[in-house]
Amino acid sequence: MFHRAELIQAIYDGLNEKDQARIHTNKQLENIEETDDGVTVTCADGSTYQGSIVLGADGVHSQTRKLSKYHSSPWTDHRLSCFGMFQNARL
């Protein structure tokens, strides 16, 4: 088992410097719009960003999930193990 923050750090560490510079934290997400070229997100401060994916790491009350057209409620399954495969991850 590992904490969510460790997974986020492993993903971040696997990016090159150029891509690390494209990570935005402490932003309040207002809108996610799918486009022909990918996705555009709008933040509460009026800033907009375009990319191919949105990766929300904003917890159980995720605004990213709420704004996604694939929205689903969080659930608990009470399992005690977790399985995942991550290429080149250092966990």
HTML snippet that shows the backbone in 3Dmol.js (N, CA, C, O; Angstrom):
<script src="https://3Dmol.org/build/3Dmol-min.js"></script>
<div id="view" style="width:600px;height:400px;position:relative"></div>
<script>
const pdb = `
ATOM      1  N   MET A   1       0.841  -1.178   0.000  1.00  0.00           N
ATOM      2  CA  MET A   1       0.000   0.000   0.000  1.00  0.00           C
ATOM      3  C   MET A   1       0.886   1.241   0.000  1.00  0.00           C
ATOM      4  O   MET A   1       1.984   1.235   0.556  1.00  0.00           O
ATOM      5  N   PHE A   2       0.405   2.283  -0.618  1.00  0.00           N
ATOM      6  CA  PHE A   2       1.120   3.543  -0.608  1.00  0.00           C
ATOM      7  C   PHE A   2       0.095   4.666  -0.598  1.00  0.00           C
ATOM      8  O   PHE A   2      -1.055   4.489  -1.002  1.00  0.00           O
ATOM      9  N   HIS A   3       0.527   5.799  -0.139  1.00  0.00           N
ATOM     10  CA  HIS A   3      -0.338   6.967  -0.045  1.00  0.00           C
ATOM     11  C   HIS A   3      -0.491   7.603  -1.421  1.00  0.00           C
ATOM     12  O   HIS A   3       0.413   7.528  -2.253  1.00  0.00           O
ATOM     13  N   ARG A   4      -1.634   8.225  -1.653  1.00  0.00           N
ATOM     14  CA  ARG A   4      -1.903   8.892  -2.929  1.00  0.00           C
ATOM     15  C   ARG A   4      -0.803   9.892  -3.275  1.00  0.00           C
ATOM     16  O   ARG A   4      -0.425  10.014  -4.440  1.00  0.00           O
ATOM     17  N   ALA A   5      -0.291  10.599  -2.288  1.00  0.00           N
ATOM     18  CA  ALA A   5       0.769  11.582  -2.536  1.00  0.00           C
ATOM     19  C   ALA A   5       2.018  10.926  -3.113  1.00  0.00           C
ATOM     20  O   ALA A   5       2.718  11.536  -3.921  1.00  0.00           O
ATOM     21  N   GLU A   6       2.306   9.685  -2.705  1.00  0.00           N
ATOM     22  CA  GLU A   6       3.460   8.969  -3.251  1.00  0.00           C
ATOM     23  C   GLU A   6       3.241   8.635  -4.725  1.00  0.00           C
ATOM     24  O   GLU A   6       4.177   8.710  -5.520  1.00  0.00           O
ATOM     25  N   LEU A   7       2.019   8.268  -5.094  1.00  0.00           N
ATOM     26  CA  LEU A   7       1.706   7.997  -6.499  1.00  0.00           C
ATOM     27  C   LEU A   7       1.845   9.268  -7.330  1.00  0.00           C
ATOM     28  O   LEU A   7       2.433   9.247  -8.412  1.00  0.00           O
ATOM     29  N   ILE A   8       1.308  10.364  -6.827  1.00  0.00           N
ATOM     30  CA  ILE A   8       1.413  11.637  -7.540  1.00  0.00           C
ATOM     31  C   ILE A   8       2.879  12.017  -7.729  1.00  0.00           C
ATOM     32  O   ILE A   8       3.272  12.462  -8.807  1.00  0.00           O
ATOM     33  N   GLN A   9       3.688  11.842  -6.683  1.00  0.00           N
ATOM     34  CA  GLN A   9       5.112  12.169  -6.778  1.00  0.00           C
ATOM     35  C   GLN A   9       5.814  11.277  -7.797  1.00  0.00           C
ATOM     36  O   GLN A   9       6.660  11.754  -8.553  1.00  0.00           O
ATOM     37  N   ALA A  10       5.476   9.997  -7.827  1.00  0.00           N
ATOM     38  CA  ALA A  10       6.091   9.072  -8.785  1.00  0.00           C
ATOM     39  C   ALA A  10       5.745   9.462 -10.221  1.00  0.00           C
ATOM     40  O   ALA A  10       6.602   9.416 -11.104  1.00  0.00           O
ATOM     41  N   ILE A  11       4.502   9.841 -10.451  1.00  0.00           N
ATOM     42  CA  ILE A  11       4.101  10.288 -11.796  1.00  0.00           C
ATOM     43  C   ILE A  11       4.877  11.547 -12.168  1.00  0.00           C
ATOM     44  O   ILE A  11       5.429  11.645 -13.264  1.00  0.00           O
ATOM     45  N   TYR A  12       4.912  12.503 -11.253  1.00  0.00           N
ATOM     46  CA  TYR A  12       5.622  13.763 -11.495  1.00  0.00           C
ATOM     47  C   TYR A  12       7.102  13.516 -11.775  1.00  0.00           C
ATOM     48  O   TYR A  12       7.655  14.076 -12.722  1.00  0.00           O
ATOM     49  N   ASP A  13       7.741  12.688 -10.964  1.00  0.00           N
ATOM     50  CA  ASP A  13       9.168  12.397 -11.134  1.00  0.00           C
ATOM     51  C   ASP A  13       9.466  11.716 -12.464  1.00  0.00           C
ATOM     52  O   ASP A  13      10.586  11.806 -12.967  1.00  0.00           O
ATOM     53  N   GLY A  14       8.476  11.035 -13.040  1.00  0.00           N
ATOM     54  CA  GLY A  14       8.665  10.357 -14.316  1.00  0.00           C
ATOM     55  C   GLY A  14       8.568  11.271 -15.525  1.00  0.00           C
ATOM     56  O   GLY A  14       8.836  10.850 -16.651  1.00  0.00           O
ATOM     57  N   LEU A  15       8.186  12.520 -15.296  1.00  0.00           N
ATOM     58  CA  LEU A  15       8.070  13.485 -16.389  1.00  0.00           C
ATOM     59  C   LEU A  15       9.394  14.193 -16.629  1.00  0.00           C
ATOM     60  O   LEU A  15      10.207  14.339 -15.717  1.00  0.00           O
ATOM     61  N   ASN A  16       9.602  14.631 -17.865  1.00  0.00           N
ATOM     62  CA  ASN A  16      10.785  15.449 -18.121  1.00  0.00           C
ATOM     63  C   ASN A  16      10.525  16.866 -17.607  1.00  0.00           C
ATOM     64  O   ASN A  16       9.387  17.198 -17.275  1.00  0.00           O
ATOM     65  N   GLU A  17      11.555  17.699 -17.536  1.00  0.00           N
ATOM     66  CA  GLU A  17      11.429  19.045 -16.956  1.00  0.00           C
ATOM     67  C   GLU A  17      10.395  19.895 -17.684  1.00  0.00           C
ATOM     68  O   GLU A  17       9.658  20.652 -17.051  1.00  0.00           O
ATOM     69  N   LYS A  18      10.334  19.778 -18.995  1.00  0.00           N
ATOM     70  CA  LYS A  18       9.375  20.565 -19.776  1.00  0.00           C
ATOM     71  C   LYS A  18       7.947  20.214 -19.364  1.00  0.00           C
ATOM     72  O   LYS A  18       7.112  21.101 -19.183  1.00  0.00           O
ATOM     73  N   ASP A  19       7.673  18.929 -19.217  1.00  0.00           N
ATOM     74  CA  ASP A  19       6.336  18.509 -18.821  1.00  0.00           C
ATOM     75  C   ASP A  19       6.053  18.808 -17.353  1.00  0.00           C
ATOM     76  O   ASP A  19       4.915  19.117 -17.000  1.00  0.00           O
ATOM     77  N   GLN A  20       7.066  18.721 -16.492  1.00  0.00           N
ATOM     78  CA  GLN A  20       6.872  19.083 -15.090  1.00  0.00           C
ATOM     79  C   GLN A  20       6.441  20.546 -14.966  1.00  0.00           C
ATOM     80  O   GLN A  20       5.640  20.888 -14.096  1.00  0.00           O
ATOM     81  N   ALA A  21       6.967  21.394 -15.824  1.00  0.00           N
ATOM     82  CA  ALA A  21       6.625  22.822 -15.797  1.00  0.00           C
ATOM     83  C   ALA A  21       5.168  23.068 -16.188  1.00  0.00           C
ATOM     84  O   ALA A  21       4.636  24.148 -15.933  1.00  0.00           O
ATOM     85  N   ARG A  22       4.525  22.088 -16.798  1.00  0.00           N
ATOM     86  CA  ARG A  22       3.134  22.227 -17.226  1.00  0.00           C
ATOM     87  C   ARG A  22       2.143  21.774 -16.160  1.00  0.00           C
ATOM     88  O   ARG A  22       0.933  21.843 -16.373  1.00  0.00           O
ATOM     89  N   ILE A  23       2.643  21.311 -15.016  1.00  0.00           N
ATOM     90  CA  ILE A  23       1.787  20.878 -13.919  1.00  0.00           C
ATOM     91  C   ILE A  23       1.322  22.111 -13.153  1.00  0.00           C
ATOM     92  O   ILE A  23       2.136  22.958 -12.785  1.00  0.00           O
ATOM     93  N   HIS A  24       0.034  22.212 -12.914  1.00  0.00           N
ATOM     94  CA  HIS A  24      -0.530  23.358 -12.193  1.00  0.00           C
ATOM     95  C   HIS A  24      -1.185  22.870 -10.915  1.00  0.00           C
ATOM     96  O   HIS A  24      -2.026  21.971 -10.941  1.00  0.00           O
ATOM     97  N   THR A  25      -0.796  23.464  -9.802  1.00  0.00           N
ATOM     98  CA  THR A  25      -1.375  23.120  -8.514  1.00  0.00           C
ATOM     99  C   THR A  25      -2.014  24.366  -7.905  1.00  0.00           C
ATOM    100  O   THR A  25      -1.797  25.484  -8.372  1.00  0.00           O
ATOM    101  N   ASN A  26      -2.792  24.154  -6.870  1.00  0.00           N
ATOM    102  CA  ASN A  26      -3.475  25.246  -6.173  1.00  0.00           C
ATOM    103  C   ASN A  26      -4.341  26.077  -7.117  1.00  0.00           C
ATOM    104  O   ASN A  26      -4.410  27.300  -6.995  1.00  0.00           O
ATOM    105  N   LYS A  27      -4.991  25.410  -8.047  1.00  0.00           N
ATOM    106  CA  LYS A  27      -5.932  26.045  -8.958  1.00  0.00           C
ATOM    107  C   LYS A  27      -7.326  25.537  -8.633  1.00  0.00           C
ATOM    108  O   LYS A  27      -7.499  24.378  -8.255  1.00  0.00           O
ATOM    109  N   GLN A  28      -8.327  26.410  -8.782  1.00  0.00           N
ATOM    110  CA  GLN A  28      -9.716  25.993  -8.592  1.00  0.00           C
ATOM    111  C   GLN A  28     -10.338  25.797  -9.971  1.00  0.00           C
ATOM    112  O   GLN A  28     -10.507  26.750 -10.732  1.00  0.00           O
ATOM    113  N   LEU A  29     -10.670  24.564 -10.273  1.00  0.00           N
ATOM    114  CA  LEU A  29     -11.207  24.201 -11.581  1.00  0.00           C
ATOM    115  C   LEU A  29     -12.659  24.647 -11.712  1.00  0.00           C
ATOM    116  O   LEU A  29     -13.477  24.387 -10.829  1.00  0.00           O
ATOM    117  N   GLU A  30     -12.975  25.319 -12.818  1.00  0.00           N
ATOM    118  CA  GLU A  30     -14.331  25.792 -13.085  1.00  0.00           C
ATOM    119  C   GLU A  30     -15.018  25.028 -14.209  1.00  0.00           C
ATOM    120  O   GLU A  30     -16.228  24.805 -14.161  1.00  0.00           O
ATOM    121  N   ASN A  31     -14.248  24.624 -15.227  1.00  0.00           N
ATOM    122  CA  ASN A  31     -14.863  23.988 -16.390  1.00  0.00           C
ATOM    123  C   ASN A  31     -13.858  23.104 -17.119  1.00  0.00           C
ATOM    124  O   ASN A  31     -12.662  23.394 -17.169  1.00  0.00           O
ATOM    125  N   ILE A  32     -14.377  22.023 -17.679  1.00  0.00           N
ATOM    126  CA  ILE A  32     -13.607  21.144 -18.559  1.00  0.00           C
ATOM    127  C   ILE A  32     -14.385  21.036 -19.860  1.00  0.00           C
ATOM    128  O   ILE A  32     -15.555  20.654 -19.863  1.00  0.00           O
ATOM    129  N   GLU A  33     -13.734  21.373 -20.960  1.00  0.00           N
ATOM    130  CA  GLU A  33     -14.384  21.299 -22.268  1.00  0.00           C
ATOM    131  C   GLU A  33     -13.565  20.403 -23.189  1.00  0.00           C
ATOM    132  O   GLU A  33     -12.380  20.646 -23.420  1.00  0.00           O
ATOM    133  N   GLU A  34     -14.210  19.366 -23.708  1.00  0.00           N
ATOM    134  CA  GLU A  34     -13.539  18.522 -24.696  1.00  0.00           C
ATOM    135  C   GLU A  34     -13.593  19.222 -26.041  1.00  0.00           C
ATOM    136  O   GLU A  34     -14.619  19.780 -26.429  1.00  0.00           O
ATOM    137  N   THR A  35     -12.467  19.183 -26.750  1.00  0.00           N
ATOM    138  CA  THR A  35     -12.373  19.784 -28.070  1.00  0.00           C
ATOM    139  C   THR A  35     -11.925  18.721 -29.063  1.00  0.00           C
ATOM    140  O   THR A  35     -11.610  17.596 -28.674  1.00  0.00           O
ATOM    141  N   ASP A  36     -11.896  19.073 -30.336  1.00  0.00           N
ATOM    142  CA  ASP A  36     -11.417  18.139 -31.352  1.00  0.00           C
ATOM    143  C   ASP A  36      -9.943  17.793 -31.144  1.00  0.00           C
ATOM    144  O   ASP A  36      -9.491  16.711 -31.520  1.00  0.00           O
ATOM    145  N   ASP A  37      -9.199  18.725 -30.539  1.00  0.00           N
ATOM    146  CA  ASP A  37      -7.765  18.538 -30.343  1.00  0.00           C
ATOM    147  C   ASP A  37      -7.392  18.013 -28.960  1.00  0.00           C
ATOM    148  O   ASP A  37      -6.222  17.717 -28.716  1.00  0.00           O
ATOM    149  N   GLY A  38      -8.352  17.891 -28.052  1.00  0.00           N
ATOM    150  CA  GLY A  38      -8.030  17.433 -26.696  1.00  0.00           C
ATOM    151  C   GLY A  38      -9.010  17.985 -25.687  1.00  0.00           C
ATOM    152  O   GLY A  38     -10.196  17.658 -25.712  1.00  0.00           O
ATOM    153  N   VAL A  39      -8.504  18.831 -24.792  1.00  0.00           N
ATOM    154  CA  VAL A  39      -9.332  19.355 -23.710  1.00  0.00           C
ATOM    155  C   VAL A  39      -8.856  20.757 -23.341  1.00  0.00           C
ATOM    156  O   VAL A  39      -7.666  21.063 -23.405  1.00  0.00           O
ATOM    157  N   THR A  40      -9.810  21.601 -22.955  1.00  0.00           N
ATOM    158  CA  THR A  40      -9.511  22.928 -22.435  1.00  0.00           C
ATOM    159  C   THR A  40     -10.110  23.025 -21.045  1.00  0.00           C
ATOM    160  O   THR A  40     -11.280  22.696 -20.850  1.00  0.00           O
ATOM    161  N   VAL A  41      -9.326  23.469 -20.083  1.00  0.00           N
ATOM    162  CA  VAL A  41      -9.839  23.673 -18.726  1.00  0.00           C
ATOM    163  C   VAL A  41      -9.805  25.159 -18.418  1.00  0.00           C
ATOM    164  O   VAL A  41      -8.909  25.881 -18.855  1.00  0.00           O
ATOM    165  N   THR A  42     -10.797  25.602 -17.660  1.00  0.00           N
ATOM    166  CA  THR A  42     -10.875  26.979 -17.201  1.00  0.00           C
ATOM    167  C   THR A  42     -10.844  26.980 -15.683  1.00  0.00           C
ATOM    168  O   THR A  42     -11.532  26.191 -15.035  1.00  0.00           O
ATOM    169  N   CYS A  43     -10.040  27.873 -15.125  1.00  0.00           N
ATOM    170  CA  CYS A  43      -9.902  27.974 -13.672  1.00  0.00           C
ATOM    171  C   CYS A  43     -10.627  29.211 -13.160  1.00  0.00           C
ATOM    172  O   CYS A  43     -10.945  30.118 -13.929  1.00  0.00           O
ATOM    173  N   ALA A  44     -10.883  29.238 -11.858  1.00  0.00           N
ATOM    174  CA  ALA A  44     -11.635  30.330 -11.236  1.00  0.00           C
ATOM    175  C   ALA A  44     -10.950  31.679 -11.430  1.00  0.00           C
ATOM    176  O   ALA A  44     -11.623  32.710 -11.457  1.00  0.00           O
ATOM    177  N   ASP A  45      -9.637  31.692 -11.563  1.00  0.00           N
ATOM    178  CA  ASP A  45      -8.917  32.959 -11.757  1.00  0.00           C
ATOM    179  C   ASP A  45      -8.958  33.443 -13.206  1.00  0.00           C
ATOM    180  O   ASP A  45      -8.339  34.452 -13.543  1.00  0.00           O
ATOM    181  N   GLY A  46      -9.697  32.715 -14.072  1.00  0.00           N
ATOM    182  CA  GLY A  46      -9.836  33.094 -15.476  1.00  0.00           C
ATOM    183  C   GLY A  46      -8.804  32.483 -16.394  1.00  0.00           C
ATOM    184  O   GLY A  46      -8.923  32.605 -17.613  1.00  0.00           O
ATOM    185  N   SER A  47      -7.800  31.833 -15.852  1.00  0.00           N
ATOM    186  CA  SER A  47      -6.784  31.212 -16.697  1.00  0.00           C
ATOM    187  C   SER A  47      -7.366  29.985 -17.394  1.00  0.00           C
ATOM    188  O   SER A  47      -8.226  29.296 -16.844  1.00  0.00           O
ATOM    189  N   THR A  48      -6.892  29.722 -18.602  1.00  0.00           N
ATOM    190  CA  THR A  48      -7.307  28.541 -19.359  1.00  0.00           C
ATOM    191  C   THR A  48      -6.062  27.794 -19.807  1.00  0.00           C
ATOM    192  O   THR A  48      -5.003  28.379 -20.033  1.00  0.00           O
ATOM    193  N   TYR A  49      -6.225  26.482 -19.928  1.00  0.00           N
ATOM    194  CA  TYR A  49      -5.114  25.616 -20.335  1.00  0.00           C
ATOM    195  C   TYR A  49      -5.648  24.578 -21.308  1.00  0.00           C
ATOM    196  O   TYR A  49      -6.758  24.069 -21.154  1.00  0.00           O
ATOM    197  N   GLN A  50      -4.829  24.273 -22.318  1.00  0.00           N
ATOM    198  CA  GLN A  50      -5.189  23.248 -23.288  1.00  0.00           C
ATOM    199  C   GLN A  50      -4.201  22.104 -23.207  1.00  0.00           C
ATOM    200  O   GLN A  50      -3.010  22.307 -22.968  1.00  0.00           O
ATOM    201  N   GLY A  51      -4.712  20.896 -23.410  1.00  0.00           N
ATOM    202  CA  GLY A  51      -3.851  19.731 -23.397  1.00  0.00           C
ATOM    203  C   GLY A  51      -4.582  18.522 -23.939  1.00  0.00           C
ATOM    204  O   GLY A  51      -5.689  18.629 -24.467  1.00  0.00           O
ATOM    205  N   SER A  52      -3.949  17.372 -23.801  1.00  0.00           N
ATOM    206  CA  SER A  52      -4.560  16.144 -24.306  1.00  0.00           C
ATOM    207  C   SER A  52      -5.328  15.402 -23.218  1.00  0.00           C
ATOM    208  O   SER A  52      -6.234  14.628 -23.526  1.00  0.00           O
ATOM    209  N   ILE A  53      -4.977  15.628 -21.934  1.00  0.00           N
ATOM    210  CA  ILE A  53      -5.674  14.984 -20.827  1.00  0.00           C
ATOM    211  C   ILE A  53      -5.769  15.952 -19.646  1.00  0.00           C
ATOM    212  O   ILE A  53      -5.032  16.935 -19.567  1.00  0.00           O
ATOM    213  N   VAL A  54      -6.679  15.656 -18.747  1.00  0.00           N
ATOM    214  CA  VAL A  54      -6.750  16.324 -17.452  1.00  0.00           C
ATOM    215  C   VAL A  54      -6.586  15.236 -16.409  1.00  0.00           C
ATOM    216  O   VAL A  54      -7.336  14.259 -16.398  1.00  0.00           O
ATOM    217  N   LEU A  55      -5.619  15.402 -15.545  1.00  0.00           N
ATOM    218  CA  LEU A  55      -5.395  14.456 -14.462  1.00  0.00           C
ATOM    219  C   LEU A  55      -5.689  15.191 -13.166  1.00  0.00           C
ATOM    220  O   LEU A  55      -4.904  16.028 -12.721  1.00  0.00           O
ATOM    221  N   GLY A  56      -6.825  14.872 -12.568  1.00  0.00           N
ATOM    222  CA  GLY A  56      -7.218  15.519 -11.325  1.00  0.00           C
ATOM    223  C   GLY A  56      -6.779  14.686 -10.139  1.00  0.00           C
ATOM    224  O   GLY A  56      -7.112  13.505 -10.039  1.00  0.00           O
ATOM    225  N   ALA A  57      -6.039  15.299  -9.253  1.00  0.00           N
ATOM    226  CA  ALA A  57      -5.593  14.622  -8.037  1.00  0.00           C
ATOM    227  C   ALA A  57      -6.136  15.407  -6.849  1.00  0.00           C
ATOM    228  O   ALA A  57      -5.399  15.778  -5.936  1.00  0.00           O
ATOM    229  N   ASP A  58      -7.443  15.649  -6.886  1.00  0.00           N
ATOM    230  CA  ASP A  58      -8.046  16.556  -5.910  1.00  0.00           C
ATOM    231  C   ASP A  58      -8.933  15.857  -4.889  1.00  0.00           C
ATOM    232  O   ASP A  58      -9.801  16.492  -4.291  1.00  0.00           O
ATOM    233  N   GLY A  59      -8.731  14.571  -4.683  1.00  0.00           N
ATOM    234  CA  GLY A  59      -9.346  13.876  -3.566  1.00  0.00           C
ATOM    235  C   GLY A  59     -10.766  13.390  -3.766  1.00  0.00           C
ATOM    236  O   GLY A  59     -11.311  13.422  -4.869  1.00  0.00           O
ATOM    237  N   VAL A  60     -11.350  12.939  -2.666  1.00  0.00           N
ATOM    238  CA  VAL A  60     -12.655  12.277  -2.702  1.00  0.00           C
ATOM    239  C   VAL A  60     -13.782  13.214  -3.140  1.00  0.00           C
ATOM    240  O   VAL A  60     -14.765  12.759  -3.724  1.00  0.00           O
ATOM    241  N   HIS A  61     -13.657  14.495  -2.870  1.00  0.00           N
ATOM    242  CA  HIS A  61     -14.668  15.470  -3.287  1.00  0.00           C
ATOM    243  C   HIS A  61     -14.209  16.183  -4.563  1.00  0.00           C
ATOM    244  O   HIS A  61     -14.331  17.402  -4.684  1.00  0.00           O
ATOM    245  N   SER A  62     -13.695  15.428  -5.484  1.00  0.00           N
ATOM    246  CA  SER A  62     -13.032  15.916  -6.683  1.00  0.00           C
ATOM    247  C   SER A  62     -13.920  16.787  -7.573  1.00  0.00           C
ATOM    248  O   SER A  62     -14.958  16.341  -8.062  1.00  0.00           O
ATOM    249  N   GLN A  63     -13.496  18.030  -7.770  1.00  0.00           N
ATOM    250  CA  GLN A  63     -14.166  18.915  -8.724  1.00  0.00           C
ATOM    251  C   GLN A  63     -13.907  18.414 -10.145  1.00  0.00           C
ATOM    252  O   GLN A  63     -14.765  18.550 -11.018  1.00  0.00           O
ATOM    253  N   THR A  64     -12.737  17.840 -10.376  1.00  0.00           N
ATOM    254  CA  THR A  64     -12.416  17.287 -11.697  1.00  0.00           C
ATOM    255  C   THR A  64     -13.420  16.201 -12.065  1.00  0.00           C
ATOM    256  O   THR A  64     -13.929  16.182 -13.185  1.00  0.00           O
ATOM    257  N   ARG A  65     -13.706  15.300 -11.135  1.00  0.00           N
ATOM    258  CA  ARG A  65     -14.669  14.233 -11.397  1.00  0.00           C
ATOM    259  C   ARG A  65     -16.067  14.808 -11.602  1.00  0.00           C
ATOM    260  O   ARG A  65     -16.786  14.360 -12.496  1.00  0.00           O
ATOM    261  N   LYS A  66     -16.469  15.791 -10.795  1.00  0.00           N
ATOM    262  CA  LYS A  66     -17.801  16.392 -10.914  1.00  0.00           C
ATOM    263  C   LYS A  66     -18.006  17.042 -12.273  1.00  0.00           C
ATOM    264  O   LYS A  66     -19.103  16.992 -12.831  1.00  0.00           O
ATOM    265  N   LEU A  67     -16.953  17.652 -12.805  1.00  0.00           N
ATOM    266  CA  LEU A  67     -17.067  18.344 -14.090  1.00  0.00           C
ATOM    267  C   LEU A  67     -16.887  17.423 -15.293  1.00  0.00           C
ATOM    268  O   LEU A  67     -17.187  17.812 -16.422  1.00  0.00           O
ATOM    269  N   SER A  68     -16.406  16.223 -15.062  1.00  0.00           N
ATOM    270  CA  SER A  68     -16.187  15.271 -16.141  1.00  0.00           C
ATOM    271  C   SER A  68     -17.516  14.729 -16.642  1.00  0.00           C
ATOM    272  O   SER A  68     -18.438  14.499 -15.860  1.00  0.00           O
ATOM    273  N   LYS A  69     -17.607  14.528 -17.942  1.00  0.00           N
ATOM    274  CA  LYS A  69     -18.833  13.926 -18.471  1.00  0.00           C
ATOM    275  C   LYS A  69     -18.930  12.454 -18.078  1.00  0.00           C
ATOM    276  O   LYS A  69     -19.966  11.820 -18.277  1.00  0.00           O
ATOM    277  N   TYR A  70     -17.847  11.917 -17.520  1.00  0.00           N
ATOM    278  CA  TYR A  70     -17.825  10.529 -17.067  1.00  0.00           C
ATOM    279  C   TYR A  70     -17.997  10.459 -15.552  1.00  0.00           C
ATOM    280  O   TYR A  70     -17.554   9.497 -14.923  1.00  0.00           O
ATOM    281  N   HIS A  71     -18.631  11.459 -14.967  1.00  0.00           N
ATOM    282  CA  HIS A  71     -18.768  11.590 -13.516  1.00  0.00           C
ATOM    283  C   HIS A  71     -19.404  10.356 -12.882  1.00  0.00           C
ATOM    284  O   HIS A  71     -20.389   9.812 -13.381  1.00  0.00           O
ATOM    285  N   SER A  72     -18.817   9.939 -11.784  1.00  0.00           N
ATOM    286  CA  SER A  72     -19.410   8.899 -10.954  1.00  0.00           C
ATOM    287  C   SER A  72     -19.110   9.250  -9.502  1.00  0.00           C
ATOM    288  O   SER A  72     -18.136   9.945  -9.213  1.00  0.00           O
ATOM    289  N   SER A  73     -19.926   8.780  -8.619  1.00  0.00           N
ATOM    290  CA  SER A  73     -19.724   9.047  -7.201  1.00  0.00           C
ATOM    291  C   SER A  73     -18.588   8.182  -6.668  1.00  0.00           C
ATOM    292  O   SER A  73     -18.385   7.061  -7.133  1.00  0.00           O
ATOM    293  N   PRO A  74     -17.839   8.710  -5.682  1.00  0.00           N
ATOM    294  CA  PRO A  74     -16.814   7.863  -5.055  1.00  0.00           C
ATOM    295  C   PRO A  74     -17.483   6.739  -4.283  1.00  0.00           C
ATOM    296  O   PRO A  74     -18.632   6.862  -3.858  1.00  0.00           O
ATOM    297  N   TRP A  75     -16.765   5.655  -4.105  1.00  0.00           N
ATOM    298  CA  TRP A  75     -17.323   4.524  -3.382  1.00  0.00           C
ATOM    299  C   TRP A  75     -16.238   3.896  -2.507  1.00  0.00           C
ATOM    300  O   TRP A  75     -15.044   4.122  -2.707  1.00  0.00           O
ATOM    301  N   THR A  76     -16.669   3.131  -1.569  1.00  0.00           N
ATOM    302  CA  THR A  76     -15.759   2.380  -0.708  1.00  0.00           C
ATOM    303  C   THR A  76     -16.063   0.911  -0.893  1.00  0.00           C
ATOM    304  O   THR A  76     -17.221   0.500  -0.810  1.00  0.00           O
ATOM    305  N   ASP A  77     -15.037   0.114  -1.144  1.00  0.00           N
ATOM    306  CA  ASP A  77     -15.267  -1.326  -1.301  1.00  0.00           C
ATOM    307  C   ASP A  77     -14.648  -2.129  -0.160  1.00  0.00           C
ATOM    308  O   ASP A  77     -14.746  -3.356  -0.145  1.00  0.00           O
ATOM    309  N   HIS A  78     -14.009  -1.446   0.799  1.00  0.00           N
ATOM    310  CA  HIS A  78     -13.476  -2.053   2.011  1.00  0.00           C
ATOM    311  C   HIS A  78     -12.430  -3.144   1.744  1.00  0.00           C
ATOM    312  O   HIS A  78     -12.270  -4.052   2.559  1.00  0.00           O
ATOM    313  N   ARG A  79     -11.734  -3.067   0.642  1.00  0.00           N
ATOM    314  CA  ARG A  79     -10.665  -4.015   0.366  1.00  0.00           C
ATOM    315  C   ARG A  79      -9.393  -3.553   1.071  1.00  0.00           C
ATOM    316  O   ARG A  79      -9.215  -2.366   1.343  1.00  0.00           O
ATOM    317  N   LEU A  80      -8.533  -4.489   1.354  1.00  0.00           N
ATOM    318  CA  LEU A  80      -7.317  -4.176   2.080  1.00  0.00           C
ATOM    319  C   LEU A  80      -6.071  -4.226   1.212  1.00  0.00           C
ATOM    320  O   LEU A  80      -4.959  -4.097   1.724  1.00  0.00           O
ATOM    321  N   SER A  81      -6.236  -4.410  -0.089  1.00  0.00           N
ATOM    322  CA  SER A  81      -5.073  -4.432  -0.965  1.00  0.00           C
ATOM    323  C   SER A  81      -5.355  -3.590  -2.197  1.00  0.00           C
ATOM    324  O   SER A  81      -6.502  -3.271  -2.511  1.00  0.00           O
ATOM    325  N   CYS A  82      -4.284  -3.241  -2.882  1.00  0.00           N
ATOM    326  CA  CYS A  82      -4.403  -2.411  -4.072  1.00  0.00           C
ATOM    327  C   CYS A  82      -3.437  -2.955  -5.120  1.00  0.00           C
ATOM    328  O   CYS A  82      -2.317  -3.337  -4.781  1.00  0.00           O
ATOM    329  N   PHE A  83      -3.841  -2.997  -6.357  1.00  0.00           N
ATOM    330  CA  PHE A  83      -2.995  -3.494  -7.430  1.00  0.00           C
ATOM    331  C   PHE A  83      -2.919  -2.429  -8.501  1.00  0.00           C
ATOM    332  O   PHE A  83      -3.932  -1.831  -8.861  1.00  0.00           O
ATOM    333  N   GLY A  84      -1.750  -2.192  -9.000  1.00  0.00           N
ATOM    334  CA  GLY A  84      -1.590  -1.247 -10.091  1.00  0.00           C
ATOM    335  C   GLY A  84      -0.289  -1.519 -10.825  1.00  0.00           C
ATOM    336  O   GLY A  84       0.661  -2.050 -10.251  1.00  0.00           O
ATOM    337  N   MET A  85      -0.253  -1.152 -12.089  1.00  0.00           N
ATOM    338  CA  MET A  85       0.959  -1.294 -12.891  1.00  0.00           C
ATOM    339  C   MET A  85       1.322   0.072 -13.409  1.00  0.00           C
ATOM    340  O   MET A  85       0.510   0.749 -14.042  1.00  0.00           O
ATOM    341  N   PHE A  86       2.563   0.481 -13.135  1.00  0.00           N
ATOM    342  CA  PHE A  86       3.018   1.790 -13.550  1.00  0.00           C
ATOM    343  C   PHE A  86       4.378   1.646 -14.205  1.00  0.00           C
ATOM    344  O   PHE A  86       5.338   1.219 -13.563  1.00  0.00           O
ATOM    345  N   GLN A  87       4.466   1.990 -15.448  1.00  0.00           N
ATOM    346  CA  GLN A  87       5.717   1.869 -16.173  1.00  0.00           C
ATOM    347  C   GLN A  87       6.757   2.819 -15.590  1.00  0.00           C
ATOM    348  O   GLN A  87       6.496   4.011 -15.432  1.00  0.00           O
ATOM    349  N   ASN A  88       7.919   2.297 -15.274  1.00  0.00           N
ATOM    350  CA  ASN A  88       9.051   3.063 -14.773  1.00  0.00           C
ATOM    351  C   ASN A  88       8.786   3.796 -13.465  1.00  0.00           C
ATOM    352  O   ASN A  88       9.522   4.723 -13.127  1.00  0.00           O
ATOM    353  N   ALA A  89       7.756   3.404 -12.722  1.00  0.00           N
ATOM    354  CA  ALA A  89       7.473   4.069 -11.447  1.00  0.00           C
ATOM    355  C   ALA A  89       8.449   3.600 -10.379  1.00  0.00           C
ATOM    356  O   ALA A  89       8.829   2.430 -10.328  1.00  0.00           O
ATOM    357  N   ARG A  90       8.838   4.529  -9.540  1.00  0.00           N
ATOM    358  CA  ARG A  90       9.735   4.225  -8.426  1.00  0.00           C
ATOM    359  C   ARG A  90       8.930   4.340  -7.135  1.00  0.00           C
ATOM    360  O   ARG A  90       8.939   5.378  -6.473  1.00  0.00           O
ATOM    361  N   LEU A  91       8.240   3.264  -6.791  1.00  0.00           N
ATOM    362  CA  LEU A  91       7.396   3.289  -5.594  1.00  0.00           C
ATOM    363  C   LEU A  91       8.052   2.528  -4.464  1.00  0.00           C
ATOM    364  O   LEU A  91       7.490   2.438  -3.373  1.00  0.00           O
TER     365      LEU A  91
END
`;
const viewer = $3Dmol.createViewer("view");
viewer.addModel(pdb, "pdb");
viewer.setStyle({}, {cartoon: {color: "spectrum"}});
viewer.zoomTo();
viewer.render();
</script>
